[in-house]
Amino acid sequence: MTNDRLRDVYVVDAVRTHVGRYGGALASVRPDDLAAHVLRSLVERSPALDPARIDDVVFGNANGAGEENRNVGRMAVLLAGLPTSVPGVTVNRLCASGLEAVVHAARTIACGDASVLVAGGVESMSRAPWVVPKPERAFPAGAPQMHSTTLGWRMTNPEMPPEWTVSLGEGAELIAERHGIGRDAQDAFAVASHEKAARAWKDGLYDGEVVPYDGIELSRDETIRDGTSVEALARLRTAFRTEGGTVTAGNSSPLNDGAAALLLTDEAGLAASGREPLARIRASAVTGIEPQLYGLGPVEAVRRALEKAGRRFADLRTVELNEAFAAQALGCLREWPDLDPALVNPRGGALAIGHPLGASGARLAGAVAHQLAAAGSGVGLAALCIGVGQGQALLLER
C-alpha cells in the first residue's frame, strides 16, 4: 500500500453492449473487438478525462481459448485506440470474471496504487473454438478428441471426484431437489424475467447504459421473449434429466455474446473526469462451496459482503442476482428469507437478457450503479454463482 487508509472508490460510468444470442447479431464480432468497443465508448463519454490518466484496464473473460487469447484486456486497449502507455490485464473467475475485474480494480484504487481504472468483461460464446489436446508423441494413431470451449468442463482431470464434475444443468437439478423447487415455479420465474426485461427496454431504462455496436441494429437484448408464457415453457423437454427433471432450455440462461465496462476512480480521478459518480463501491466477498452446488455459491458471499459493510438485507434498495438457472436463483432466494424478492432483477435477469460469461459480472455491477443513480440514494448488491463451486458479491452505495 502507498497510504495508511483505504480510499473511496467511485463508479463514474458504466456501459455495455446489447447482449446477442448464440449465433445471432453479434456472432460476427470478435470478442476483442467487443471489448474494445465498450472501452472506447466509456472513455468517449467522459471527454474531460485524459485517457492517458487511466492507470490500468482490467477485463474478465471465462474462455481464453480463442480470439480473446493473449490478454484481451491489453488487446482492448490497443484496438480502442487508447495511448499505448495504458496497460491491460485479464482475469478469470469463470461466470464472475467481469465482477472479479471490478473488485480487482476497486481494490487497486482503494489501497492507493492507482487513481483511474477501467474494469469490464467480455465473452463471445458464438465464437468459442473447438480445441484438441496436444499429442504426447508425434503422429499419434487415431483421431484426437475435440472439446467445445463454449461452456462447461473439458479435458477434466481424472483426479476430480465424479460428483464434482456434473454438468451445470445437473447442478441446477440438485438445487431444485434440495429446496423442493418444482418445474412450475422455475417456469414462472423465467417468464417474469422476460416480462421485466421487455418492460425495462420499452420504458427506456437501458437507454443510458447500452452502447450499440457500430453497424449492428438491435432494438434490445436479443434473447428477450416477452411473448412467452408458463404454458409455452411447460411444453419444453427437460434438458438434463429424462426422468424426473425440471430444468429446461426455457428456465435456463441462454448462450450469449456481449461486453461491459465501468470507469472507476478515487477522489482525484473523479475530479479529473468532471462527472458526478453513479455510486460508490462499499464491500465485496468471494466464497467457495462444493462444486456440484455452485449455484448456491452467492449465498454466503452476499452474507459476508453485507457483514463487511455493516448492512442488512433490509437496507438494500436493489439486487442484481445472475440467473444462471431459475432453480439456482430461486435456491439462493430460499436461503435469504430476509431479502424482499421484489427487489431482485427489477429490469430482468439473465434468463431473458442472457449470460455472456465473462461480461455478466460487469453488466450486473453497472446495472446496480445505474439503478442507484436513478433512485438518487440507496444500497445495491450484485452477485453471481460460479462454476466449479464459488460465489461472489459486490455492495454499492449512493
C-alpha positions as CSV (number, residue, x, y, z in Angstrom):
1,M,0.0,0.0,0.0
2,T,1.0,3.6,-0.6
3,N,-1.0,5.1,2.2
4,D,-2.3,4.3,5.6
5,R,-6.0,4.4,4.8
6,L,-8.3,3.0,2.2
7,R,-9.6,5.4,-0.4
8,D,-13.2,5.7,-1.5
9,V,-13.8,4.1,-5.0
10,Y,-16.4,5.6,-7.3
11,V,-18.3,4.2,-10.2
12,V,-18.2,7.1,-12.6
13,D,-19.9,5.5,-15.5
14,A,-20.9,2.0,-16.8
15,V,-21.7,0.8,-20.3
16,R,-22.5,-2.4,-22.1
17,T,-23.3,-3.7,-25.5
18,H,-26.6,-5.3,-26.3
19,V,-26.5,-9.0,-25.4
20,G,-26.6,-11.1,-28.5
21,R,-27.9,-14.6,-28.8
22,Y,-25.7,-17.6,-29.8
23,G,-25.1,-17.4,-33.5
24,G,-27.0,-14.1,-33.6
25,A,-26.4,-10.4,-34.4
26,L,-23.0,-10.2,-32.6
27,A,-21.7,-13.6,-33.7
28,S,-19.7,-11.9,-36.5
29,V,-17.8,-9.7,-34.0
30,R,-14.6,-10.9,-32.4
31,P,-14.5,-10.7,-28.6
32,D,-11.5,-8.4,-28.5
33,D,-13.5,-6.0,-30.8
34,L,-16.4,-6.2,-28.4
35,A,-14.1,-5.4,-25.5
36,A,-12.5,-2.5,-27.4
37,H,-16.0,-1.1,-28.3
38,V,-17.2,-0.8,-24.7
39,L,-13.8,0.6,-23.6
40,R,-13.7,3.2,-26.4
41,S,-17.4,4.2,-25.7
42,L,-16.8,4.5,-22.0
43,V,-13.8,6.8,-22.5
44,E,-15.7,8.9,-25.0
45,R,-18.5,9.5,-22.5
46,S,-16.0,11.3,-20.2
47,P,-14.3,13.8,-22.6
48,A,-12.8,15.8,-19.7
49,L,-10.7,12.8,-18.7
50,D,-7.4,12.4,-20.4
51,P,-7.2,8.7,-21.5
52,A,-3.5,8.7,-20.6
53,R,-4.6,9.1,-16.9
54,I,-6.0,5.5,-17.0
55,D,-3.7,3.5,-14.8
56,D,-4.8,0.1,-15.9
57,V,-7.6,-1.8,-17.7
58,V,-8.9,-5.0,-16.2
59,F,-11.1,-7.3,-18.2
60,G,-12.8,-10.6,-17.2
61,N,-13.1,-13.4,-19.6
62,A,-14.0,-17.0,-18.9
63,N,-12.8,-18.8,-22.1
64,G,-9.4,-17.5,-23.1
65,A,-9.1,-20.2,-25.8
66,G,-10.0,-18.3,-28.9
67,E,-9.8,-14.8,-30.3
68,E,-9.8,-13.4,-26.8
69,N,-6.4,-15.1,-26.0
70,R,-3.2,-13.2,-25.5
71,N,-4.7,-11.0,-22.8
72,V,-7.9,-9.5,-24.1
73,G,-7.6,-6.6,-21.6
74,R,-4.5,-5.3,-23.3
75,M,-5.9,-6.1,-26.8
76,A,-8.9,-3.9,-26.0
77,V,-6.6,-1.0,-25.0
78,L,-4.8,-1.2,-28.3
79,L,-7.8,-1.8,-30.5
80,A,-9.7,1.0,-28.8
81,G,-7.0,3.5,-29.8
82,L,-6.0,4.4,-26.2
83,P,-2.4,5.5,-25.6
84,T,0.0,2.6,-25.7
85,S,1.1,3.7,-22.2
86,V,-2.2,2.4,-20.8
87,P,-1.7,-1.2,-19.6
88,G,-4.2,-4.0,-19.6
89,V,-4.8,-7.3,-17.8
90,T,-7.2,-10.2,-18.0
91,V,-8.7,-12.1,-15.0
92,N,-10.7,-15.3,-14.9
93,R,-13.2,-16.4,-12.3
94,L,-15.5,-18.1,-14.8
95,C,-19.0,-16.7,-14.6
96,A,-18.0,-13.9,-12.3
97,S,-14.9,-12.8,-14.3
98,G,-16.4,-9.4,-15.0
99,L,-17.2,-8.9,-11.4
100,E,-13.8,-10.1,-10.4
101,A,-12.4,-7.4,-12.7
102,V,-14.4,-4.7,-10.9
103,V,-13.3,-6.0,-7.5
104,H,-9.6,-6.2,-8.6
105,A,-9.8,-2.6,-10.0
106,A,-11.6,-1.2,-6.9
107,R,-9.0,-2.9,-4.6
108,T,-6.2,-1.3,-6.6
109,I,-7.7,2.1,-6.2
110,A,-8.7,1.7,-2.6
111,C,-5.2,0.8,-1.5
112,G,-3.7,3.8,-3.3
113,D,-1.9,2.0,-6.1
114,A,-3.9,3.8,-8.8
115,S,-6.4,6.6,-9.3
116,V,-8.3,5.7,-12.5
117,L,-9.1,2.3,-13.8
118,V,-11.5,0.7,-16.3
119,A,-12.9,-2.7,-15.3
120,G,-15.1,-4.9,-17.6
121,G,-15.7,-8.2,-19.1
122,V,-16.3,-9.8,-22.5
123,E,-17.4,-13.1,-23.9
124,S,-18.3,-14.4,-27.4
125,M,-19.8,-17.8,-26.8
126,S,-20.7,-17.9,-30.5
127,R,-17.0,-17.8,-31.5
128,A,-15.6,-20.0,-28.8
129,P,-13.4,-22.5,-30.6
130,W,-13.1,-26.3,-30.6
131,V,-9.8,-27.4,-29.1
132,V,-7.8,-30.7,-29.1
133,P,-5.2,-31.8,-26.6
134,K,-1.6,-31.7,-27.7
135,P,-0.4,-35.2,-28.5
136,E,2.1,-36.8,-26.3
137,R,4.1,-38.1,-29.2
138,A,4.4,-37.3,-32.9
139,F,2.0,-38.9,-35.4
140,P,-0.4,-40.5,-32.8
141,A,-2.8,-43.2,-34.1
142,G,-6.5,-42.4,-34.3
143,A,-8.4,-39.1,-34.3
144,P,-7.9,-36.7,-31.4
145,Q,-10.8,-35.9,-29.2
146,M,-12.2,-32.4,-29.8
147,H,-13.7,-30.3,-27.0
148,S,-16.0,-27.4,-27.3
149,T,-14.9,-24.4,-25.3
150,T,-18.4,-22.7,-25.3
151,L,-19.4,-23.9,-21.8
152,G,-18.6,-26.3,-19.1
153,W,-16.0,-28.9,-18.3
154,R,-13.4,-30.0,-20.8
155,M,-10.2,-32.1,-20.6
156,T,-11.3,-32.8,-17.0
157,N,-8.6,-34.0,-14.6
158,P,-9.4,-37.7,-13.7
159,E,-8.4,-37.0,-10.1
160,M,-11.6,-34.9,-9.7
161,P,-14.4,-36.8,-7.9
162,P,-17.2,-37.5,-10.4
163,E,-19.8,-35.8,-8.3
164,W,-17.8,-32.5,-8.7
165,T,-17.8,-32.6,-12.5
166,V,-21.5,-32.9,-13.2
167,S,-22.9,-30.6,-15.8
168,L,-24.1,-27.1,-14.8
169,G,-27.7,-28.2,-15.6
170,E,-27.4,-31.2,-13.4
171,G,-26.1,-28.9,-10.6
172,A,-29.3,-26.9,-11.1
173,E,-31.4,-30.1,-10.7
174,L,-29.6,-30.8,-7.5
175,I,-30.5,-27.4,-6.1
176,A,-34.1,-27.9,-7.2
177,E,-34.2,-31.2,-5.3
178,R,-32.6,-29.7,-2.2
179,H,-35.1,-26.8,-2.0
180,G,-38.2,-28.5,-3.5
181,I,-38.3,-26.1,-6.4
182,G,-40.7,-27.5,-9.0
183,R,-41.0,-27.0,-12.7
184,D,-43.9,-24.6,-12.4
185,A,-42.0,-22.3,-10.1
186,Q,-39.0,-22.3,-12.3
187,D,-41.0,-21.6,-15.5
188,A,-42.9,-18.8,-13.7
189,F,-39.7,-17.2,-12.6
190,A,-38.4,-17.3,-16.2
191,V,-41.5,-15.7,-17.6
192,A,-41.3,-12.9,-15.1
193,S,-37.6,-12.3,-16.1
194,H,-38.6,-11.9,-19.7
195,E,-41.5,-9.6,-18.9
196,K,-39.4,-7.3,-16.7
197,A,-36.6,-7.1,-19.3
198,A,-39.1,-6.3,-22.1
199,R,-40.8,-3.6,-20.0
200,A,-37.5,-2.1,-19.0
201,W,-36.5,-1.7,-22.6
202,K,-39.9,-0.3,-23.6
203,D,-39.6,2.2,-20.8
204,G,-36.2,3.3,-21.9
205,L,-34.4,2.2,-18.7
206,Y,-31.4,0.8,-20.7
207,D,-31.0,3.9,-23.0
208,G,-28.2,5.4,-20.9
209,E,-26.4,2.2,-20.4
210,V,-26.3,0.3,-23.7
211,V,-23.9,1.4,-26.4
212,P,-24.9,-0.3,-29.7
213,Y,-22.1,-1.9,-31.7
214,D,-21.4,0.0,-34.9
215,G,-23.3,-1.3,-37.9
216,I,-25.4,-3.8,-36.0
217,E,-29.0,-2.8,-35.4
218,L,-30.7,-4.3,-32.3
219,S,-33.6,-2.7,-30.5
220,R,-33.0,-4.6,-27.3
221,D,-31.1,-7.7,-26.0
222,E,-31.6,-10.4,-28.5
223,T,-32.8,-13.3,-26.3
224,I,-35.8,-11.5,-24.6
225,R,-39.0,-13.3,-25.3
226,D,-41.8,-11.3,-23.7
227,G,-44.4,-13.3,-25.6
228,T,-43.6,-16.5,-23.8
229,S,-45.8,-18.0,-21.1
230,V,-45.8,-20.6,-18.4
231,E,-47.9,-22.8,-20.7
232,A,-45.4,-22.4,-23.5
233,L,-42.5,-23.2,-21.3
234,A,-44.3,-26.3,-19.9
235,R,-44.2,-27.9,-23.4
236,L,-40.4,-27.9,-23.5
237,R,-38.5,-31.1,-22.8
238,T,-36.2,-31.3,-19.8
239,A,-32.6,-30.8,-20.9
240,F,-30.5,-32.7,-18.3
241,R,-32.7,-35.5,-16.8
242,T,-35.1,-37.6,-18.9
243,E,-36.8,-38.9,-15.7
244,G,-38.0,-36.5,-13.1
245,G,-36.1,-33.5,-14.4
246,T,-37.3,-29.9,-14.1
247,V,-34.6,-27.8,-15.8
248,T,-35.3,-26.9,-19.5
249,A,-33.9,-24.5,-22.1
250,G,-36.8,-22.2,-21.1
251,N,-35.8,-21.9,-17.5
252,S,-32.0,-21.8,-18.1
253,S,-29.9,-18.8,-19.2
254,P,-29.0,-19.0,-22.9
255,L,-25.6,-18.8,-24.6
256,N,-24.7,-15.3,-25.5
257,D,-22.2,-12.7,-26.7
258,G,-21.5,-9.3,-25.2
259,A,-19.2,-6.9,-23.3
260,A,-19.5,-4.4,-20.4
261,A,-17.1,-1.8,-18.8
262,L,-17.1,0.5,-15.8
263,L,-15.0,3.6,-15.1
264,L,-13.7,3.6,-11.5
265,T,-11.8,6.4,-9.8
266,D,-10.7,7.8,-6.5
267,E,-11.4,11.4,-5.5
268,A,-8.7,12.9,-7.7
269,G,-9.8,10.8,-10.7
270,L,-13.4,11.8,-10.1
271,A,-12.5,15.5,-10.2
272,A,-10.5,14.9,-13.4
273,S,-13.5,13.2,-15.0
274,G,-15.7,16.2,-14.4
275,R,-18.5,13.8,-13.7
276,E,-20.9,13.0,-10.8
277,P,-20.5,9.4,-9.8
278,L,-23.2,6.8,-10.2
279,A,-22.3,5.1,-7.0
280,R,-19.5,4.2,-4.6
281,I,-18.1,0.7,-4.0
282,R,-18.6,-0.4,-0.4
283,A,-17.6,-4.0,0.1
284,S,-17.1,-7.3,-1.7
285,A,-16.7,-11.0,-0.8
286,V,-16.0,-14.3,-2.6
287,T,-16.6,-17.8,-1.1
288,G,-16.3,-21.4,-2.1
289,I,-18.8,-24.3,-2.0
290,E,-19.0,-27.9,-3.2
291,P,-18.5,-27.7,-7.0
292,Q,-21.8,-29.5,-7.8
293,L,-23.7,-27.0,-5.6
294,Y,-22.1,-24.0,-7.4
295,G,-25.5,-22.3,-7.9
296,L,-25.7,-21.6,-4.1
297,G,-22.3,-20.0,-4.1
298,P,-23.7,-16.5,-3.8
299,V,-25.5,-17.3,-0.5
300,E,-22.5,-17.0,1.8
301,A,-20.7,-14.4,-0.4
302,V,-23.7,-12.0,0.0
303,R,-23.9,-12.5,3.7
304,R,-20.2,-11.7,4.1
305,A,-20.3,-8.6,1.9
306,L,-23.3,-7.3,3.9
307,E,-21.4,-8.0,7.2
308,K,-18.3,-6.2,6.0
309,A,-20.3,-3.1,5.2
310,G,-22.4,-3.3,8.4
311,R,-25.5,-3.7,6.3
312,R,-28.6,-6.0,6.4
313,F,-30.9,-7.3,3.7
314,A,-33.4,-4.7,4.9
315,D,-31.0,-2.0,3.8
316,L,-31.0,-3.0,0.2
317,R,-32.7,-1.0,-2.5
318,T,-31.9,-3.1,-5.5
319,V,-30.3,-6.5,-6.2
320,E,-28.9,-7.9,-9.4
321,L,-28.6,-11.7,-9.0
322,N,-27.3,-13.6,-12.0
323,E,-29.9,-16.0,-13.2
324,A,-27.8,-18.9,-14.5
325,F,-30.8,-21.1,-14.0
326,A,-34.2,-20.4,-12.4
327,A,-33.7,-23.2,-9.9
328,Q,-30.3,-21.7,-9.0
329,A,-31.6,-18.2,-8.4
330,L,-34.7,-19.5,-6.5
331,G,-32.4,-21.6,-4.4
332,C,-30.4,-18.6,-3.3
333,L,-33.6,-16.6,-2.6
334,R,-34.8,-19.5,-0.4
335,E,-31.7,-19.2,1.7
336,W,-32.2,-15.4,2.1
337,P,-35.6,-15.2,3.8
338,D,-34.9,-11.6,4.9
339,L,-34.5,-10.4,1.3
340,D,-37.6,-9.0,-0.4
341,P,-37.7,-10.9,-3.8
342,A,-39.4,-7.9,-5.4
343,L,-36.0,-6.1,-5.2
344,V,-34.3,-8.7,-7.3
345,N,-33.6,-8.1,-11.0
346,P,-36.1,-5.3,-11.4
347,R,-35.2,-4.8,-15.1
348,G,-35.0,-8.5,-15.9
349,G,-32.3,-11.1,-15.4
350,A,-30.0,-13.4,-17.3
351,L,-32.8,-15.8,-18.2
352,A,-34.1,-13.1,-20.5
353,I,-31.1,-10.7,-21.1
354,G,-28.6,-13.5,-21.4
355,H,-25.3,-14.6,-19.8
356,P,-22.2,-13.9,-21.8
357,L,-20.0,-15.5,-19.2
358,G,-17.0,-13.1,-18.8
359,A,-19.2,-10.0,-19.2
360,S,-22.1,-10.8,-16.9
361,G,-20.5,-9.7,-13.6
362,A,-19.5,-6.3,-15.1
363,R,-23.1,-6.0,-16.5
364,L,-24.6,-6.6,-13.1
365,A,-22.3,-4.2,-11.3
366,G,-23.1,-1.5,-13.9
367,A,-26.8,-2.2,-13.7
368,V,-26.8,-1.7,-9.9
369,A,-24.8,1.5,-10.2
370,H,-27.3,2.9,-12.8
371,Q,-30.3,1.9,-10.7
372,L,-28.8,3.6,-7.6
373,A,-28.2,6.8,-9.6
374,A,-31.7,6.8,-10.9
375,A,-33.1,6.3,-7.4
376,G,-30.8,9.1,-6.0
377,S,-29.7,7.1,-3.0
378,G,-29.6,3.6,-1.5
379,V,-27.6,0.4,-1.2
380,G,-27.3,-2.1,-4.1
381,L,-26.0,-5.6,-4.5
382,A,-24.6,-7.6,-7.4
383,A,-23.9,-11.3,-7.1
384,L,-23.2,-14.3,-9.2
385,C,-22.8,-18.1,-8.8
386,I,-19.6,-19.5,-10.4
387,G,-19.0,-22.9,-12.0
388,V,-16.7,-25.3,-10.0
389,G,-18.2,-24.0,-6.8
390,Q,-17.8,-20.3,-5.9
391,G,-19.8,-17.2,-5.3
392,Q,-19.0,-13.5,-5.5
393,A,-20.8,-10.4,-4.3
394,L,-20.3,-6.7,-4.6
395,L,-22.1,-4.0,-2.5
396,L,-22.5,-0.4,-3.8
397,E,-24.0,2.7,-2.2
398,R,-25.1,6.1,-3.3
